């Protein structure tokens, strides 16, 4: 095979695998066969060997013309036909022409044209001057001319025979600089043709010289043509028809294929770096590695709006490629290198991207519906407005990806790395996060920056600059989900939507539940409060509020099961508040309330308040005094609340051991009874036993407000005041004792 040849710089001759001696060369190289993988014989090596042999052929040809003797190079009698000298070839041109029907479909060229083409072929290419054999052919080359050139190529041996590549170095037809626009070259054997500079030459000459060497094949008909190993650097193939053609191993760097048709074409192992394939049709094309493992290279290629539906691009090198709005439905991109690629607005429905590399790729507005992205690397990718509905992202890496406004409904993110991802405004309904790493993930709302918004709206027109918190309704979590550092809420946009979430056995204690005042489900219901026709949508509003009630109750139950009783009680209380609101809505008094509200808003006083409000808020007094005082009061209130919580906690600990020490409540009971018994005896002049003890016991249990039991009718008597105080203290001790006793002996 071609890839089994390697170059050794230490030898004096070029030797084929069969041992055939080609001759002494100026550059002193040797080619030998070795069963080794592709890295032992790169595509560059093969091109360089071809150039060496071309140079040697020219030297030998000059010697033949001087001496008028035998063939230009030694060949094997079994694999090659006898080669005639140039004088005999000229006499038998008409005989050779009869065998051209295979490519020319019976077309003939006259003897004069044959002689003219033969003279052109004898021109020595000059890369510096940009002179090539068929560059200025008049009239320009036709399909019949190319067929004749192929038949008479290599001293009459014909085109390159791919079955004999193990016996010879391939020397294709030199068509550099030729004009073959609109030529019908269907099924032509153009393997290893020269249609541009090779890898080494393009680095020695500037772009102008490279342009002169490029072949012109605009709108050419090359269906099923064999272009294996062809050199087509910067070739012009705009709107060419290359359906089912074979371009395996072809060198197509910076080739121009805008609007070309390459359906089911074979581009295995081809080099398409910086190629222009804009709007090209590559449906079902093969861009997988060659048999020797050489991947197809499309680095920085332009494939904008190209049709690559169901194309085979496994392990393709698409680093930095442009695939904006390209059609990649059902395409096979397993393990493809798409790092830094531009796929904005691309259609990737049901595409196969298992193990693909998409680090720092631009995927704004791309559609991945039903796509397979198992193990794909999407870290630092731009995924704003992208669609991942029912996509499989098992084990995918999404660390630091920007997914604002993404639609991930029903997506599978099991075992995924979702650290530091921004999900603001994303739809995560029924998304699977089992065993996912959600550390430091942001799901709260945000306001997009102007530069980012302009970038995104080029591909997602309806993308909003204000992102609401993510929607987690019906999402799935389990014990393997890591919530450390996750943000579910903020002061400006509130909390995410968490109705019907399957929390599983996830560790919820690491979530800052204290930051969540109102869940997103209730906030959604509250949006109707200021709607001018709210009364007309009463059923919808009631339904939204009922969903919020269910959400609060679900959170209360799950948090209580995790021992987060304070947070659970707060959400349970919120559910009762919403339930009261729903009962009020069901009375059907909205229309009356709405008319009253409209009447108030149309009043003169209301209009004056609306006009004066911005003026007051912009005044120096408001901004410097009122705002500062308000901030100070909020801080003071927060400190007082914290102090109250501390004192109440101490009180509960001393009173009943937070519900775990019923003996303390009983001890306080006895202590208070006998303490007040002593007080009654001293201040009320009542006998200690049994009068003072009985009166203390009755006062403790709420009977001390009836002083007639002690023959006292004056409410200003100290005995009455003591009885009232004991009743209040007794109330708290009774409550704590009953609650503690129930929790301790009958469960919570």
Secondary structure, DSSP 8 states (H G I E B T S, - for coil): -GGGEEEETT-SEEE-TT--EEEE-SS--EEEE----GGGS-HHHHHHHHHHHHHHHHHHHHHHHHHT-S-SS---TTTS-----HHHHHHTHHHHHTT-HHHHTT----HHHHHHHHHHHTS--BTTTTB-TTTT-SS---HHHHHHHHHTHHHHT-S--GGGTTTS-----B-TT-B-TT-B-TT-B-TT-B-S--TTGGGTS-HHHHHHHS-B-TT-B-TT-B-TT-B-TT-B-TT-B-TT-B-TT-B-TT-B-TT-B-TT-B-TT-B-TT-B-TT-B-TT-B-S--TT----B-TT-B-TT-B-TT-B-TT-B-TT-B-TT-B-TT-B-TT-B-TT-B-TT-B-TT-B-TT-B-TT-B-TT-B-TT-B-TT-B-TT-B-TT-B-TT-B-TT-B-TT-B-TT-B-TT-B-TT-B-TT-B-TT-B-TT-B-TT-B-TT-B-S-EE--HHHHHHHHTT-TT--SEE---B-TT-B--TT-B-TT-B-EETTTEE-B-TT-B-TT--GGGS-GGG-SS-HHHHHHHTTTT-TTGGGGHHHHHHHHHHHHHHHHHHHHHHHHTT-HHHHHHHHHHHHHHHHHHHHHTTT-HHHHHHHHHHHHTSHHHHHHHHHHHHHHHSHHIIIIIHHHHHHHHHHHHHHHHHHHHHHHHHHHHHHGGGT-HHHHHHHHHHHHHHHHHHHHHHS---IIIIIHHHHHHHHTT-TT-GGGGT---TTSHHHHHHHHHHHHHHHHHHHHHHHHHHHHH--
